[in-house]
Amino acid sequence: MTENPRHADTPRARRPVIEVVRAGALTTVQDLGRHGLAHLGVPRSGALDEPAHRLANRLVGNLESAATLETTLTGTAVRLHAAATVAVTGAPAPVRIDGRPAAWGAPVHVPAGAVLDVGTATHGLRSYVAFSGGIEVSPVLGSRSTDLLSGLGPSPLSNGDRLPLGRRNATISAPRARGDGPGQA
């Protein structure tokens, strides 16, 4: 059985997943792209705002090359099926965890089962959402990035998609969402 890069339900993929609740206008998986293949007609692709992508990954303890979600204008909402540290960077946007305001541009702990909602950008166009461990869809030609023109990589996200998360590279001290601490319901 081969792993569907869009769905993390296969035996090989027994790892944390996120489930897309609201895909937004255009949300894609992006990393640093496919370098060195232009002579074969393969575009670089990758995050359009590379500094924001790198910062989001650093905030959650990932390598800068880990895959993130790149949202365009209207944000996205995902349910985490395992606790994770997340960070939203790039275009400023309201961030909510189960309806409660959360920090933008800082690492935040999201408990298992909670919905992370990144709203419409208030300034700029693209926001980046990093998860501890990164998005672990199958790489294509060395990259996990979506390339809309060539059709390489995963398709833009749709409601109901399930994406696997990788293993955490580091422990980050992130503020917990209210109601997520010891002894709180």
ChimeraX attribute file (.defattr): number of C-alpha atoms within 10 A of each C-alpha:
attribute: neighborCount
match mode: 1-to-1
recipient: residues
	/A:1	6
	/A:2	8
	/A:3	14
	/A:4	15
	/A:5	20
	/A:6	19
	/A:7	17
	/A:8	23
	/A:9	16
	/A:10	12
	/A:11	10
	/A:12	10
	/A:13	19
	/A:14	10
	/A:15	17
	/A:16	21
	/A:17	25
	/A:18	26
	/A:19	22
	/A:20	21
	/A:21	18
	/A:22	20
	/A:23	21
	/A:24	22
	/A:25	15
	/A:26	16
	/A:27	24
	/A:28	25
	/A:29	26
	/A:30	28
	/A:31	26
	/A:32	22
	/A:33	22
	/A:34	19
	/A:35	14
	/A:36	10
	/A:37	11
	/A:38	10
	/A:39	7
	/A:40	7
	/A:41	8
	/A:42	15
	/A:43	17
	/A:44	16
	/A:45	22
	/A:46	24
	/A:47	24
	/A:48	16
	/A:49	17
	/A:50	18
	/A:51	12
	/A:52	21
	/A:53	29
	/A:54	23
	/A:55	21
	/A:56	29
	/A:57	29
	/A:58	20
	/A:59	25
	/A:60	29
	/A:61	23
	/A:62	25
	/A:63	17
	/A:64	19
	/A:65	19
	/A:66	24
	/A:67	34
	/A:68	31
	/A:69	26
	/A:70	32
	/A:71	29
	/A:72	20
	/A:73	21
	/A:74	20
	/A:75	28
	/A:76	27
	/A:77	21
	/A:78	24
	/A:79	23
	/A:80	23
	/A:81	20
	/A:82	15
	/A:83	16
	/A:84	23
	/A:85	24
	/A:86	27
	/A:87	26
	/A:88	32
	/A:89	24
	/A:90	24
	/A:91	22
	/A:92	20
	/A:93	25
	/A:94	16
	/A:95	23
	/A:96	19
	/A:97	22
	/A:98	17
	/A:99	11
	/A:100	11
	/A:101	13
	/A:102	25
	/A:103	17
	/A:104	20
	/A:105	21
	/A:106	17
	/A:107	27
	/A:108	24
	/A:109	23
	/A:110	27
	/A:111	22
	/A:112	16
	/A:113	15
	/A:114	18
	/A:115	21
	/A:116	25
	/A:117	23
	/A:118	26
	/A:119	19
	/A:120	23
	/A:121	19
	/A:122	12
	/A:123	11
	/A:124	13
	/A:125	18
	/A:126	25
	/A:127	30
	/A:128	33
	/A:129	27
	/A:130	29
	/A:131	31
	/A:132	30
	/A:133	25
	/A:134	27
	/A:135	25
	/A:136	23
	/A:137	24
	/A:138	17
	/A:139	15
	/A:140	13
	/A:141	14
	/A:142	11
	/A:143	23
	/A:144	28
	/A:145	30
	/A:146	26
	/A:147	22
	/A:148	13
	/A:149	8
	/A:150	11
	/A:151	9
	/A:152	18
	/A:153	23
	/A:154	21
	/A:155	16
	/A:156	20
	/A:157	23
	/A:158	18
	/A:159	14
	/A:160	16
	/A:161	19
	/A:162	25
	/A:163	26
	/A:164	24
	/A:165	24
	/A:166	20
	/A:167	14
	/A:168	17
	/A:169	13
	/A:170	13
	/A:171	11
	/A:172	19
	/A:173	13
	/A:174	17
	/A:175	16
	/A:176	15
	/A:177	19
	/A:178	15
	/A:179	10
	/A:180	14
	/A:181	11
	/A:182	6
	/A:183	6
	/A:184	7
	/A:185	7
